[in-house]
Amino acid sequence: MPNALPNTPTSRMPVAVYVLGLSVFALGTSEFMLSGLLQPLARDMGVSIPQAGLLVSAFAIGMVVGAPVLAAATLRLPRRTTLIALLAIFGLGQVVGALAPSYAVLFVSRVVSALACAGFWAVGAAVAVSLVPVTARARAMAVMVGGLSIANIAGVPAGAFLGQHAGWRAAFWAVAGLSLLGLIGVTALVPRTKPATGADAPRLRTELSIYRDRQVWLALTATALNGAAVFCLFSYLAPLLTETAGMKESLVPMVLALFGVGALIGTAVGGRVADAHLFGTMYAGITASTVVLAILALTAHSAPAAVVLALMLGVSAFTTAPALNARMFNVAAAAPTLAGATTTSAFNIGNTLGPWLGGLVIGAGWGYPAVAWTGAALAAGAVATTAVASRLHRASAAGTSSSRLVASSADSAHAAPSLEKDSLEKPACATTATTD
C-alpha cells in the first residue's frame, strides 16, 4: 500500500516561497493603489475621475486575459527564468508609468504591467506549490495571498500617502523599487529548474484538457463569486460608512485598514487549517461572509456595527482564499501553471463583476445597504457552488473506493487456497480513503 505524504503543519516553509510573497506584495500594491491616487492623477493628466478609474478596470481586465495567455505561452520555459522576465517587465511598466507624459502612455503601461502581473502570479503560484508537499499547498498559497493582504494594509495606504505628499508618480517609483527587491530575491533564492523534454514536456492540448473537468469550473465559479461578493461591498465601503453610517470621512482609512488586518488574520488562519480541512474551510469562510454581509445590510446605519463587520468580513473572506487556491491545484494537478492562471483570472473576474453589480444597485437608487445584500447573494451562490463540488467529490471518492474493493476481492478469490494461512500470519490491513 503506498505511503501518503506526511502532514507536517509545523515544518518550515522554503525561503523561496516568502520571496514570491514579497513579489506579490509589490504586484498587489500596484494593482490596488490607484484607488487612492485617482484625484491627483486625474488633475495632473487633465482627465475626469471616471477616465482615471478606467486605469483600474484596464489592470483587472489585463489580469483576467493575461493569466491564461501567458501561462500557455511560457509553458515550456524554465519557471525561474519566466518569473525573472515577468518581474522585470512589471518593474519597467512601473517606471514607464512614473514617467508617462500622457494618459495614453500611462494606460498602455498599466495594461502591460497587468499582463506581467498575471503571468507572474500564475507561474509563481505553480512554483510555490511545487516547493512544498501536497499537504502544505494551502500554507504556501497563504504566503502568496498574504502578500496581497499586506498590500491592502500597508501598500495601498502608503501609496495614497505618497500621492498626497510627493505626487502620484512617487507611488509608481516606490513600486518599481519593490519590484527590484523581488527581482533580486527571485534571482538569488528561487531554485533553477530545467524544462521537461521529450514525453515529459508539457503539451498545451494536454494542459487545456483540465477544462473538461466539472470540478475545475466549479472551483473557478466559487472563486469568482467569493471575490465578487467581497469587492461588491468593499468597493463602496467608504461611501457606505460616510453617507449611510454617518461616520466622519477622516475615520474611513482606519476602517479600510481594519479590513486589511482582518484579511491578514484570515489568510493566516486559512493557511493553517485548509490543508487538513479543505471543504470545511471553504464552507465556514464563505458562509461566514454571507452572514456578515447580511448583518451589515441590516445594521448599515450603525457606525460601530459597520466597523466591526468590516473587520469580520476581511477575516471571513480571506480565510477561504488559501483553500480556494489549493482546491484549484488539487483538481487541476495535471496542469499546475494553468491552475494558477485560472485562479488568477477567476479572482479578477470577481473583482470586476462585484463592483459592477454594486454600481448597478446604487444607480437604481436602492442605496448602499442593498449593495451589502447583493454581496450576500453572491456569497450564497459561492456556498451553493461549493456544496455541488463537495457532493461530486464525495461521489467520486466513493466510486474509487468501490473499484478498489472489487479489485481487492478479485485478487483474494485467486488466492483462496492460501488465504486462511495468510490471515493467521499477517495482521489485517485496513484501506482508508483520503479526501482533499
DOPAPA-389576 format. One record per residue (C-alpha): residue in one letter; x, y, z. Coordinates in nm, 4 decimals. Layout:
// residues N
+------+----------+----------+----------+
: rest :        u :        v :        w :
+------+----------+----------+----------+
:    A :        X :        Y :        Z :
...
+------+----------+----------+----------+
***
This chain:
// residues 436
+------+----------+----------+----------+
: rest :        u :        v :        w :
+------+----------+----------+----------+
:    M :   0.0000 :   0.0000 :   0.0000 :
:    P :   0.1598 :   0.3380 :  -0.0964 :
:    N :   0.2620 :   0.5716 :   0.1778 :
:    A :   0.0915 :   0.9116 :   0.1939 :
:    L :   0.2922 :   1.2297 :   0.2067 :
:    P :   0.3477 :   1.3228 :   0.5710 :
:    N :   0.1367 :   1.6015 :   0.7094 :
:    T :   0.3862 :   1.8386 :   0.8695 :
:    P :   0.1988 :   2.1578 :   0.9578 :
:    T :   0.4909 :   2.2821 :   1.1694 :
:    S :   0.7596 :   2.2279 :   0.9038 :
:    R :   0.9432 :   2.5342 :   0.7792 :
:    M :   0.8263 :   2.6965 :   0.4596 :
:    P :   1.1033 :   2.7353 :   0.1971 :
:    V :   1.2503 :   3.0870 :   0.1851 :
:    A :   1.1753 :   3.1000 :  -0.1877 :
:    V :   0.8014 :   3.0943 :  -0.1117 :
:    Y :   0.8410 :   3.4058 :   0.1068 :
:    V :   1.0360 :   3.5742 :  -0.1735 :
:    L :   0.7437 :   3.5058 :  -0.4050 :
:    G :   0.5119 :   3.6510 :  -0.1395 :
:    L :   0.7244 :   3.9688 :  -0.1293 :
:    S :   0.6972 :   3.9986 :  -0.5054 :
:    V :   0.3199 :   3.9552 :  -0.4843 :
:    F :   0.3176 :   4.2392 :  -0.2298 :
:    A :   0.4677 :   4.4666 :  -0.4962 :
:    L :   0.2212 :   4.3419 :  -0.7567 :
:    G :  -0.0766 :   4.3844 :  -0.5239 :
:    T :   0.0292 :   4.7337 :  -0.4215 :
:    S :   0.0400 :   4.8379 :  -0.7867 :
:    E :  -0.2957 :   4.6755 :  -0.8581 :
:    F :  -0.4860 :   4.8379 :  -0.5704 :
:    M :  -0.3043 :   5.1668 :  -0.5019 :
:    L :  -0.4747 :   5.3577 :  -0.7827 :
:    S :  -0.7959 :   5.3781 :  -0.5800 :
:    G :  -0.6178 :   5.6277 :  -0.3526 :
:    L :  -0.4482 :   5.8171 :  -0.6378 :
:    L :  -0.7368 :   5.8854 :  -0.8755 :
:    Q :  -0.7934 :   6.2507 :  -0.7815 :
:    P :  -0.4320 :   6.3789 :  -0.8074 :
:    L :  -0.3715 :   6.1618 :  -1.1153 :
:    A :  -0.6836 :   6.2933 :  -1.2889 :
:    R :  -0.5846 :   6.6538 :  -1.2155 :
:    D :  -0.2294 :   6.6057 :  -1.3418 :
:    M :  -0.3349 :   6.4216 :  -1.6580 :
:    G :  -0.6284 :   6.6504 :  -1.7309 :
:    V :  -0.8867 :   6.3716 :  -1.7389 :
:    S :  -1.2071 :   6.3046 :  -1.5473 :
:    I :  -1.2309 :   6.0775 :  -1.2436 :
:    P :  -1.4205 :   5.8110 :  -1.4443 :
:    Q :  -1.1454 :   5.8186 :  -1.7100 :
:    A :  -0.8843 :   5.7762 :  -1.4391 :
:    G :  -1.0912 :   5.4901 :  -1.2995 :
:    L :  -1.0573 :   5.3109 :  -1.6331 :
:    L :  -0.6937 :   5.2524 :  -1.5375 :
:    V :  -0.8197 :   5.0247 :  -1.2594 :
:    S :  -1.0506 :   4.8383 :  -1.4984 :
:    A :  -0.7708 :   4.8054 :  -1.7557 :
:    F :  -0.5471 :   4.6410 :  -1.4965 :
:    A :  -0.8205 :   4.3969 :  -1.3898 :
:    I :  -0.9028 :   4.3017 :  -1.7492 :
:    G :  -0.5310 :   4.2593 :  -1.8213 :
:    M :  -0.5114 :   4.0179 :  -1.5280 :
:    V :  -0.8119 :   3.8167 :  -1.6484 :
:    V :  -0.6789 :   3.7818 :  -2.0032 :
:    G :  -0.3076 :   3.7748 :  -1.9294 :
:    A :  -0.3013 :   3.4904 :  -1.6783 :
:    P :  -0.4095 :   3.2033 :  -1.9071 :
:    V :  -0.2461 :   3.3500 :  -2.2199 :
:    L :   0.0965 :   3.3945 :  -2.0603 :
:    A :   0.0674 :   3.0641 :  -1.8753 :
:    A :   0.0179 :   2.8902 :  -2.2099 :
:    A :   0.2876 :   3.0941 :  -2.3863 :
:    T :   0.5537 :   3.0179 :  -2.1231 :
:    L :   0.4535 :   2.6567 :  -2.0630 :
:    R :   0.7831 :   2.5049 :  -2.1823 :
:    L :   1.0147 :   2.7749 :  -2.0478 :
:    P :   1.2108 :   2.7353 :  -1.7229 :
:    R :   0.9883 :   2.8713 :  -1.4485 :
:    R :   1.2624 :   3.0688 :  -1.2723 :
:    T :   1.3600 :   3.2390 :  -1.5974 :
:    T :   0.9941 :   3.3163 :  -1.6665 :
:    L :   0.9488 :   3.4701 :  -1.3210 :
:    I :   1.2571 :   3.6889 :  -1.3630 :
:    A :   1.1454 :   3.8095 :  -1.7063 :
:    L :   0.7902 :   3.8860 :  -1.5971 :
:    L :   0.9008 :   4.0678 :  -1.2828 :
:    A :   1.1472 :   4.2745 :  -1.4863 :
:    I :   0.8736 :   4.3691 :  -1.7353 :
:    F :   0.6419 :   4.4590 :  -1.4483 :
:    G :   0.9067 :   4.6805 :  -1.2895 :
:    L :   0.9727 :   4.8545 :  -1.6218 :
:    G :   0.5987 :   4.9096 :  -1.6527 :
:    Q :   0.6054 :   5.0976 :  -1.3221 :
:    V :   0.8962 :   5.3116 :  -1.4428 :
:    V :   0.7135 :   5.3964 :  -1.7648 :
:    G :   0.4046 :   5.4816 :  -1.5613 :
:    A :   0.6053 :   5.7115 :  -1.3348 :
:    L :   0.7488 :   5.8908 :  -1.6388 :
:    A :   0.4313 :   5.8832 :  -1.8510 :
:    P :   0.3891 :   6.2134 :  -2.0378 :
:    S :   0.0258 :   6.1427 :  -2.1257 :
:    Y :  -0.2784 :   5.9454 :  -2.0206 :
:    A :  -0.2445 :   5.7150 :  -2.3233 :
:    V :   0.1109 :   5.6142 :  -2.2277 :
:    L :   0.0032 :   5.5570 :  -1.8676 :
:    F :  -0.2896 :   5.3424 :  -1.9865 :
:    V :  -0.0626 :   5.1243 :  -2.2013 :
:    S :   0.1857 :   5.0879 :  -1.9135 :
:    R :  -0.0952 :   4.9664 :  -1.6872 :
:    V :  -0.2066 :   4.7057 :  -1.9402 :
:    V :   0.1499 :   4.5773 :  -1.9865 :
:    S :   0.2039 :   4.5721 :  -1.6093 :
:    A :  -0.1210 :   4.3798 :  -1.5635 :
:    L :  -0.0187 :   4.1164 :  -1.8188 :
:    A :   0.3173 :   4.0691 :  -1.6459 :
:    C :   0.1483 :   4.0632 :  -1.3047 :
:    A :  -0.0985 :   3.7962 :  -1.4184 :
:    G :   0.1748 :   3.5802 :  -1.5659 :
:    F :   0.3922 :   3.6124 :  -1.2566 :
:    W :   0.1074 :   3.5141 :  -1.0253 :
:    A :   0.0169 :   3.2097 :  -1.2377 :
:    V :   0.3746 :   3.0805 :  -1.2665 :
:    G :   0.4702 :   3.1889 :  -0.9125 :
:    A :   0.1768 :   3.0016 :  -0.7606 :
:    A :   0.2764 :   2.6873 :  -0.9515 :
:    V :   0.6355 :   2.7246 :  -0.8271 :
:    A :   0.5213 :   2.7806 :  -0.4678 :
:    V :   0.3128 :   2.4621 :  -0.4540 :
:    S :   0.5910 :   2.2651 :  -0.6262 :
:    L :   0.8327 :   2.3552 :  -0.3451 :
:    V :   0.6181 :   2.2013 :  -0.0683 :
:    P :   0.4421 :   1.8680 :  -0.0056 :
:    V :   0.0828 :   1.8272 :  -0.1209 :
:    T :  -0.0234 :   1.8567 :   0.2430 :
:    A :   0.1231 :   2.2087 :   0.2645 :
:    R :  -0.0217 :   2.3604 :  -0.0527 :
:    A :  -0.2707 :   2.5822 :   0.1315 :
:    R :   0.0073 :   2.7129 :   0.3587 :
:    A :   0.2197 :   2.8011 :   0.0557 :
:    M :  -0.0744 :   2.9770 :  -0.1060 :
:    A :  -0.1415 :   3.1581 :   0.2205 :
:    V :   0.2033 :   3.3172 :   0.1902 :
:    M :   0.1240 :   3.4281 :  -0.1638 :
:    V :  -0.2208 :   3.5596 :  -0.0706 :
:    G :  -0.0649 :   3.7172 :   0.2391 :
:    G :   0.1356 :   3.9391 :   0.0059 :
:    L :  -0.1938 :   4.0755 :  -0.1290 :
:    S :  -0.3318 :   4.1191 :   0.2243 :
:    I :  -0.0269 :   4.3168 :   0.3371 :
:    A :  -0.0525 :   4.5227 :   0.0184 :
:    N :  -0.4016 :   4.6254 :   0.1299 :
:    I :  -0.2858 :   4.7044 :   0.4849 :
:    A :   0.0404 :   4.8841 :   0.4128 :
:    G :   0.0997 :   4.9211 :   0.0411 :
:    V :  -0.2240 :   5.0945 :  -0.0607 :
:    P :  -0.2299 :   5.3476 :   0.2278 :
:    A :   0.1403 :   5.4166 :   0.1711 :
:    G :   0.0740 :   5.4759 :  -0.1981 :
:    A :  -0.2062 :   5.7183 :  -0.1123 :
:    F :   0.0231 :   5.8969 :   0.1365 :
:    L :   0.2959 :   5.9330 :  -0.1253 :
:    G :   0.0410 :   6.0548 :  -0.3766 :
:    Q :  -0.0776 :   6.3263 :  -0.1399 :
:    H :   0.2666 :   6.4461 :  -0.0279 :
:    A :   0.5082 :   6.3661 :  -0.3121 :
:    G :   0.2818 :   6.3271 :  -0.6135 :
:    W :   0.1217 :   6.0174 :  -0.7619 :
:    R :   0.4336 :   5.9407 :  -0.9662 :
:    A :   0.6263 :   5.8786 :  -0.6435 :
:    A :   0.3975 :   5.5831 :  -0.5695 :
:    F :   0.4916 :   5.4274 :  -0.9046 :
:    W :   0.8620 :   5.4762 :  -0.8290 :
:    A :   0.8149 :   5.3087 :  -0.4904 :
:    V :   0.6528 :   5.0031 :  -0.6503 :
:    A :   0.9361 :   4.9911 :  -0.9055 :
:    G :   1.1789 :   4.9742 :  -0.6113 :
:    L :   0.9806 :   4.6912 :  -0.4512 :
:    S :   0.9841 :   4.5089 :  -0.7839 :
:    L :   1.3629 :   4.5376 :  -0.7920 :
:    L :   1.3871 :   4.3831 :  -0.4446 :
:    G :   1.1612 :   4.0983 :  -0.5560 :
:    L :   1.3679 :   4.0518 :  -0.8705 :
:    I :   1.6878 :   4.0214 :  -0.6674 :
:    G :   1.5221 :   3.7735 :  -0.4309 :
:    V :   1.3807 :   3.5548 :  -0.7091 :
:    T :   1.7154 :   3.5522 :  -0.8897 :
:    A :   1.9052 :   3.4546 :  -0.5749 :
:    L :   1.6672 :   3.2189 :  -0.3953 :
:    V :   1.4188 :   3.0534 :  -0.6316 :
:    P :   1.5792 :   2.7256 :  -0.7405 :
:    R :   1.6694 :   2.6640 :  -1.1039 :
:    T :   1.4616 :   2.4085 :  -1.2881 :
:    K :   1.5220 :   2.2572 :  -1.6283 :
:    P :   1.2212 :   2.2411 :  -1.8598 :
:    A :   1.0921 :   1.8898 :  -1.9157 :
:    T :   1.1801 :   1.7355 :  -2.2505 :
:    G :   1.0500 :   1.4535 :  -2.4660 :
:    A :   0.7448 :   1.2707 :  -2.3395 :
:    D :   0.7565 :   1.4590 :  -2.0068 :
:    A :   0.7369 :   1.8017 :  -2.1714 :
:    P :   0.4077 :   1.9822 :  -2.1030 :
:    R :   0.1754 :   1.9994 :  -2.4010 :
:    L :  -0.0800 :   2.2760 :  -2.4393 :
:    R :  -0.3519 :   2.0381 :  -2.5599 :
:    T :  -0.2999 :   1.8172 :  -2.2554 :
:    E :  -0.2956 :   2.1157 :  -2.0204 :
:    L :  -0.6147 :   2.2568 :  -2.1707 :
:    S :  -0.7888 :   1.9243 :  -2.1109 :
:    I :  -0.8342 :   2.0245 :  -1.7449 :
:    Y :  -1.1192 :   2.2489 :  -1.8594 :
:    R :  -1.3217 :   1.9379 :  -1.9433 :
:    D :  -1.3429 :   1.8666 :  -1.5704 :
:    R :  -1.6566 :   1.9980 :  -1.3997 :
:    Q :  -1.4644 :   2.0380 :  -1.0760 :
:    V :  -1.2305 :   2.2915 :  -1.2401 :
:    W :  -1.5269 :   2.5038 :  -1.3463 :
:    L :  -1.6889 :   2.4707 :  -1.0043 :
:    A :  -1.3657 :   2.5830 :  -0.8374 :
:    L :  -1.3400 :   2.8746 :  -1.0811 :
:    T :  -1.7019 :   2.9754 :  -1.0161 :
:    A :  -1.6661 :   2.9581 :  -0.6376 :
:    T :  -1.3525 :   3.1738 :  -0.6504 :
:    A :  -1.5159 :   3.4322 :  -0.8785 :
:    L :  -1.8360 :   3.4515 :  -0.6716 :
:    N :  -1.6440 :   3.4806 :  -0.3453 :
:    G :  -1.4316 :   3.7641 :  -0.4873 :
:    A :  -1.7361 :   3.9365 :  -0.6354 :
:    A :  -1.9207 :   3.9187 :  -0.3028 :
:    V :  -1.6369 :   4.0820 :  -0.1121 :
:    F :  -1.5423 :   4.3517 :  -0.3621 :
:    C :  -1.9053 :   4.4354 :  -0.4402 :
:    L :  -1.9209 :   4.5723 :  -0.0854 :
:    F :  -1.5586 :   4.6756 :  -0.0320 :
:    S :  -1.5557 :   4.8996 :  -0.3413 :
:    Y :  -1.8350 :   5.1090 :  -0.1890 :
:    L :  -1.7446 :   5.0699 :   0.1789 :
:    A :  -1.6193 :   5.4294 :   0.2109 :
:    P :  -1.9448 :   5.5961 :   0.0950 :
:    L :  -2.1471 :   5.3443 :   0.2984 :
:    L :  -1.9550 :   5.4492 :   0.6100 :
:    T :  -1.9936 :   5.8216 :   0.5481 :
:    E :  -2.3360 :   5.8525 :   0.3846 :
:    T :  -2.5248 :   5.5662 :   0.5498 :
:    A :  -2.3479 :   5.5077 :   0.8823 :
:    G :  -2.2739 :   5.8792 :   0.9325 :
:    M :  -1.9036 :   5.8313 :   1.0011 :
:    K :  -1.6511 :   6.1135 :   0.9607 :
:    E :  -1.4536 :   6.0898 :   0.6382 :
:    S :  -1.1269 :   6.1163 :   0.8318 :
:    L :  -1.2024 :   5.7811 :   1.0013 :
:    V :  -1.2587 :   5.5881 :   0.6777 :
:    P :  -0.8882 :   5.4969 :   0.6240 :
:    M :  -0.8854 :   5.3379 :   0.9699 :
:    V :  -1.1793 :   5.1142 :   0.8795 :
:    L :  -1.0204 :   5.0203 :   0.5469 :
:    A :  -0.7020 :   4.9314 :   0.7361 :
:    L :  -0.9094 :   4.7166 :   0.9742 :
:    F :  -1.0415 :   4.5253 :   0.6742 :
:    G :  -0.6802 :   4.4682 :   0.5702 :
:    V :  -0.5880 :   4.3479 :   0.9190 :
:    G :  -0.8819 :   4.1085 :   0.9070 :
:    A :  -0.7653 :   3.9872 :   0.5656 :
:    L :  -0.4192 :   3.9124 :   0.7042 :
:    I :  -0.5663 :   3.7262 :   1.0036 :
:    G :  -0.7973 :   3.5291 :   0.7778 :
:    T :  -0.5138 :   3.4361 :   0.5414 :
:    A :  -0.3032 :   3.3088 :   0.8329 :
:    V :  -0.5914 :   3.1050 :   0.9779 :
:    G :  -0.6969 :   2.9651 :   0.6416 :
:    G :  -0.3417 :   2.8667 :   0.5567 :
:    R :  -0.3127 :   2.6713 :   0.8823 :
:    V :  -0.6373 :   2.4738 :   0.8665 :
:    A :  -0.7197 :   2.4409 :   0.4963 :
:    D :  -0.4698 :   2.1634 :   0.4196 :
:    A :  -0.6405 :   1.9326 :   0.6695 :
:    H :  -0.9994 :   2.0570 :   0.6202 :
:    L :  -1.0259 :   2.1973 :   0.2687 :
:    F :  -1.4014 :   2.1862 :   0.2117 :
:    G :  -1.4695 :   2.2677 :   0.5760 :
:    T :  -1.2619 :   2.5843 :   0.5459 :
:    M :  -1.4413 :   2.6845 :   0.2268 :
:    Y :  -1.7838 :   2.6232 :   0.3797 :
:    A :  -1.7040 :   2.8067 :   0.7023 :
:    G :  -1.5370 :   3.1072 :   0.5414 :
:    I :  -1.7890 :   3.1687 :   0.2617 :
:    T :  -2.0887 :   3.1057 :   0.4881 :
:    A :  -1.9449 :   3.3492 :   0.7422 :
:    S :  -1.9050 :   3.6109 :   0.4668 :
:    T :  -2.2690 :   3.5597 :   0.3674 :
:    V :  -2.3835 :   3.6136 :   0.7253 :
:    V :  -2.1558 :   3.9153 :   0.7817 :
:    L :  -2.2774 :   4.0859 :   0.4637 :
:    A :  -2.6421 :   4.0203 :   0.5535 :
:    I :  -2.5952 :   4.1620 :   0.9047 :
:    L :  -2.4142 :   4.4624 :   0.7581 :
:    A :  -2.7119 :   4.5247 :   0.5278 :
:    L :  -2.9418 :   4.5238 :   0.8327 :
:    T :  -2.7176 :   4.7420 :   1.0524 :
:    A :  -2.5640 :   4.9727 :   0.7908 :
:    H :  -2.6855 :   5.2837 :   0.9743 :
:    S :  -2.4793 :   5.1956 :   1.2821 :
:    A :  -2.1185 :   5.3139 :   1.2604 :
:    P :  -1.9843 :   5.0825 :   1.5373 :
:    A :  -2.1513 :   4.7809 :   1.3754 :
:    A :  -2.0090 :   4.8742 :   1.0339 :
:    V :  -1.6567 :   4.8996 :   1.1788 :
:    V :  -1.6729 :   4.5592 :   1.3490 :
:    L :  -1.8318 :   4.3928 :   1.0479 :
:    A :  -1.5674 :   4.5354 :   0.8103 :
:    L :  -1.3010 :   4.3630 :   1.0215 :
:    M :  -1.5008 :   4.0382 :   1.0294 :
:    L :  -1.5546 :   4.0478 :   0.6526 :
:    G :  -1.1793 :   4.0723 :   0.5988 :
:    V :  -1.1277 :   3.7675 :   0.8219 :
:    S :  -1.4026 :   3.5526 :   0.6684 :
:    A :  -1.3302 :   3.6418 :   0.3052 :
:    F :  -0.9578 :   3.5761 :   0.3190 :
:    T :  -0.9853 :   3.2637 :   0.5345 :
:    T :  -1.1196 :   3.0963 :   0.2213 :
:    A :  -0.8505 :   3.2298 :  -0.0165 :
:    P :  -0.5802 :   2.9661 :   0.0542 :
:    A :  -0.8415 :   2.6889 :   0.0378 :
:    L :  -0.9842 :   2.8122 :  -0.2941 :
:    N :  -0.6346 :   2.8309 :  -0.4430 :
:    A :  -0.5338 :   2.4893 :  -0.3103 :
:    R :  -0.8591 :   2.3360 :  -0.4363 :
:    M :  -0.7855 :   2.4533 :  -0.7905 :
:    F :  -0.4382 :   2.2977 :  -0.7775 :
:    N :  -0.5885 :   1.9726 :  -0.6492 :
:    V :  -0.8469 :   1.9371 :  -0.9267 :
:    A :  -0.6062 :   2.0579 :  -1.1979 :
:    A :  -0.2963 :   1.8762 :  -1.0758 :
:    A :  -0.2014 :   1.7784 :  -1.4320 :
:    A :  -0.1643 :   2.1458 :  -1.5286 :
:    P :  -0.0324 :   2.3447 :  -1.2290 :
:    T :   0.0601 :   2.6555 :  -1.4299 :
:    L :  -0.2838 :   2.6779 :  -1.5889 :
:    A :  -0.4357 :   2.6092 :  -1.2467 :
:    G :  -0.2623 :   2.9174 :  -1.1096 :
:    A :  -0.3664 :   3.1165 :  -1.4160 :
:    T :  -0.7279 :   3.0050 :  -1.3828 :
:    T :  -0.7392 :   3.1070 :  -1.0169 :
:    T :  -0.5923 :   3.4478 :  -1.1025 :
:    S :  -0.8485 :   3.5021 :  -1.3776 :
:    A :  -1.1360 :   3.3896 :  -1.1550 :
:    F :  -1.0294 :   3.6226 :  -0.8732 :
:    N :  -1.0094 :   3.9200 :  -1.1083 :
:    I :  -1.3391 :   3.8313 :  -1.2763 :
:    G :  -1.4890 :   3.8606 :  -0.9286 :
:    N :  -1.3053 :   4.1898 :  -0.8710 :
:    T :  -1.4625 :   4.3253 :  -1.1902 :
:    L :  -1.8097 :   4.1710 :  -1.1576 :
:    G :  -1.8704 :   4.2661 :  -0.7943 :
:    P :  -1.8122 :   4.6442 :  -0.8232 :
:    W :  -2.0097 :   4.6496 :  -1.1491 :
:    L :  -2.3118 :   4.4868 :  -0.9851 :
:    G :  -2.2769 :   4.7157 :  -0.6850 :
:    G :  -2.2738 :   5.0162 :  -0.9170 :
:    L :  -2.5937 :   4.8946 :  -1.0861 :
:    V :  -2.7637 :   4.8651 :  -0.7473 :
:    I :  -2.6574 :   5.2168 :  -0.6477 :
:    G :  -2.7575 :   5.3546 :  -0.9869 :
:    A :  -3.1036 :   5.2020 :  -0.9421 :
:    G :  -3.1442 :   5.4106 :  -0.6264 :
:    W :  -3.1625 :   5.1174 :  -0.3850 :
:    G :  -2.8955 :   5.2551 :  -0.1527 :
:    Y :  -2.5733 :   5.1218 :  -0.0040 :
:    P :  -2.7401 :   4.8597 :   0.2243 :
:    A :  -2.8669 :   4.6944 :  -0.0954 :
:    V :  -2.5046 :   4.6607 :  -0.2071 :
:    A :  -2.4398 :   4.4514 :   0.1039 :
:    W :  -2.7459 :   4.2371 :   0.0197 :
:    T :  -2.6076 :   4.1891 :  -0.3305 :
:    G :  -2.2756 :   4.0770 :  -0.1842 :
:    A :  -2.4571 :   3.8351 :   0.0474 :
:    A :  -2.6440 :   3.6844 :  -0.2503 :
:    L :  -2.3178 :   3.6374 :  -0.4409 :
:    A :  -2.1582 :   3.4715 :  -0.1379 :
:    A :  -2.4596 :   3.2418 :  -0.1018 :
:    G :  -2.4045 :   3.1419 :  -0.4641 :
:    A :  -2.0463 :   3.0532 :  -0.3772 :
:    V :  -2.1695 :   2.8353 :  -0.0885 :
:    A :  -2.4078 :   2.6527 :  -0.3225 :
:    T :  -2.1294 :   2.6001 :  -0.5775 :
:    T :  -1.9044 :   2.4601 :  -0.3042 :
:    A :  -2.1828 :   2.2230 :  -0.1977 :
:    V :  -2.2140 :   2.0866 :  -0.5519 :
:    A :  -1.8349 :   2.0426 :  -0.5747 :
:    S :  -1.8249 :   1.8663 :  -0.2378 :
:    R :  -2.1046 :   1.6284 :  -0.3375 :
:    L :  -1.9317 :   1.5391 :  -0.6650 :
:    H :  -1.6039 :   1.4886 :  -0.4802 :
:    R :  -1.7615 :   1.2515 :  -0.2274 :
:    A :  -1.9317 :   1.0566 :  -0.5043 :
:    S :  -1.6033 :   1.0270 :  -0.6946 :
:    A :  -1.4167 :   0.9162 :  -0.3820 :
:    A :  -1.6852 :   0.6572 :  -0.3050 :
:    G :  -1.6657 :   0.5247 :  -0.6605 :
:    T :  -1.2884 :   0.4948 :  -0.6372 :
:    S :  -1.3158 :   0.3091 :  -0.3047 :
:    S :  -1.5725 :   0.0689 :  -0.4510 :
:    S :  -1.3487 :  -0.0046 :  -0.7509 :
:    R :  -1.0567 :  -0.0798 :  -0.5215 :
:    L :  -1.2752 :  -0.3064 :  -0.3080 :
:    V :  -1.3909 :  -0.5037 :  -0.6153 :
:    A :  -1.0327 :  -0.5377 :  -0.7376 :
:    S :  -0.9201 :  -0.6472 :  -0.3928 :
:    S :  -1.1973 :  -0.9087 :  -0.3779 :
:    A :  -1.0998 :  -1.0480 :  -0.7183 :
:    D :  -0.7368 :  -1.0790 :  -0.6100 :
:    S :  -0.8471 :  -1.2545 :  -0.2920 :
:    A :  -1.0531 :  -1.5073 :  -0.4909 :
:    H :  -0.7488 :  -1.6048 :  -0.6968 :
:    A :  -0.5511 :  -1.6506 :  -0.3765 :
:    A :  -0.8213 :  -1.8527 :  -0.1975 :
:    P :  -0.6082 :  -2.1611 :  -0.1198 :
:    S :  -0.3593 :  -1.9628 :   0.0875 :
:    L :  -0.5997 :  -1.7008 :   0.2251 :
:    E :  -0.6621 :  -1.8702 :   0.5565 :
:    K :  -0.2919 :  -1.9251 :   0.6192 :
:    D :  -0.2070 :  -1.5655 :   0.5306 :
:    S :  -0.4769 :  -1.4311 :   0.7558 :
:    L :  -0.3225 :  -1.6114 :   1.0516 :
:    E :   0.0320 :  -1.4983 :   0.9820 :
:    K :  -0.0286 :  -1.1323 :   0.8850 :
:    P :  -0.2337 :  -0.8623 :   1.0570 :
:    A :  -0.5272 :  -0.7251 :   0.8611 :
:    C :  -0.4564 :  -0.4050 :   0.6692 :
:    A :  -0.7450 :  -0.1623 :   0.6508 :
:    T :  -0.7658 :   0.0626 :   0.3489 :
:    T :  -0.8676 :   0.4221 :   0.4098 :
:    A :  -0.9713 :   0.6745 :   0.1536 :
:    T :  -0.8421 :   1.0278 :   0.1925 :
:    T :  -1.0187 :   1.3406 :   0.0734 :
:    D :  -0.8683 :   1.6703 :  -0.0181 :
+------+----------+----------+----------+
***
